Amino acid sequence: MSEPSSSSTFSPVLSLVLRLLTFICLLISLIILTTNSLTLVINSIEVKFRFNDVYAYRYMLFALLVGLAYTLLQIAFGLYHVSMGKRISSTGEGLLHFDFYADKVISYILATGTGAAFGATIDLKEAFGVGSKFFNKGSAAATFILFAFLFTAVSSVFSSLALSKKL
């Protein structure tokens, strides 16, 4: 085999950077979401709300955890690809198909997690009129998962291009 050209080594590095940015955004979103709580005092009764009291935030947590697991796997593959100059599998074609389809599925999961969280945040903030800090944190977590979705969508384009070059 010939030596890889500079353009072919640029793509794995760029892909790895996108995966790392995705991981960072997902981790920040996870931290914001899981530490989000609100305590209301109603008629001398203290009521505590946590993120898991909102179904859309639970779904966002699911999307975050799936996205984190997949992104960690892709970071490991990317580190191997960048450091060794080749993919883990001998032909690389199976991994290209995996990247192609998995990037699409994960980006859709992240997008729906984002939409669910933004929708619930806006609706609940208007309905209750209180807990602005709680809902603002929910919105911040949704913003970071939105950025993670965008990075994953760009990675998905790269995996599509890589597959089309191979076929």
N, C-alpha and C positions, 0 to 999 in steps of 0.2 A: 504494500500500500504506500501511497505517496504521503508526504508530509502535509498536515492540514494547513490550509491557507489562513491568512489573518482574518478573512471574513468568516470562515467557518468556525474559528475559535472565538470570535466576537459573540456570536449567537448564544453559545452555552453560557458565557459569562453574563450576558444581558439577561438571559432567562433566569440564571441564578439570582441576580440582583432583584429581578421582579418577584421571585419567590420569597426572598428575604424581606422585601418591602411588604409583601402580602402577609407574611408571618408577623411582622412588627405591628401592622394595623390590626390584625386579628387579636393579637395578644393585648394590645391597648384596649380594644373594644371589650374583650373578655373581662379585664380588670375593672373597667368602668361599669359594666353591666352587673357583675357579681357583687360589687360593693355598693350598689345603689339601693337605698332604703329611704323610707319616709315615716315619720312618727306624727300622727295627728291626735289632738286631744279634742274629743267630742263629748260634751256633757260630763266632764271630769273623768272620762274613760280614755285611756291611752290606747290607740290603735296603731300597730306597726305594719307598714306595707313593705314588701321586698319585691325585687324584680320578678320572682317566680309567681307572684300573685297576678301577673298579667300574662295571659296566654301567648300573646305575640312576642313578649320578651323571652318566654320559654323556647319558642321556636327559634328566635334569634340565637339563643344559647346553643341549641342543637346545630344550627348552621355554623356557628363559631367553632364548635368542637370538631365537627366533620371537616371544616376548612382547615383547622389547625393540624389535624392528623394527616390530611392529604398533603398539605404544604410541607410538613416535616419530611414526609416520604419523598416528595419531589426535591427538597433541598439536599437530602442524602444522595439521590440520583444525580443531581446537578453538581454536587461537590466531586463525585466520582468522575463524572464526564469532564469537568474542567481540569481536574488534577491528572487524570490518566489520558485524556485526549480521545477517549472512546466511550461508548455507552456500555452499560453493564451486560446486556445480552450480546451474543456473538454477532448477529446480523443487525440488531437494533430495531428491526421492523416491528416486532411485537411490542416493544416499549413505546415506539412511535404511535401505534394504534392506541395503546393504553393512555398515553399523554393526550392524544386527540380527543378521545371520548370522555375521559375523566375530567379534563379541563372544562369541557362543556357542562357536564353534570355539576361539578363543584361551583362553577360560576353561576349557574341557575339557582343552586341552593343558596349561595351568598346573596344573590339579587332578591330572591323571595324573602330571605331573612331581613334584608334591608327594608323592603317594602312593607312587610308586616310591622316592623318596629316603628317606622316613620308614621304609618297609618294609625297605629294604636296610640302613639305618643300624641299626635295631633287631636285625635278624637277624645281621648281621656283628659287631656289638658283643657279642652273646651268644655267638656261635660262637668268636670269637677271644679275647675277654677282655682283649685288649691294644689299645693305640691309642685309648684313651678320648678323647684330645684330637682325634684325626683324626675320629672318629665324632661327637663333640660339634659340631665345625665343620660336618660334613655335616648334622647336625640343625638347626643354626642357619641354614644356607643354605636348608634345606627350610622352615623357619619363615617366612623372608622371602618365599619364593615362595608360601607359603600366604596370607600377607597380600596379595600381589599378586593372587592368584586371587580373594580376597574383594572387593578393590576393582574388579576386572574384572567380577565377578558383579553388583555393584551398578551398574556402568556398563551392563551388559547389560540390567538392568531398565529403566534410563532409555532405552536405545535401543528397547526394546520399547514403552514408553509413547509415545515420540516417533513411532514408526511407527504405532501404533494411533490416535493423534490425527490423523495425516495421512490415513489411509485412512478 
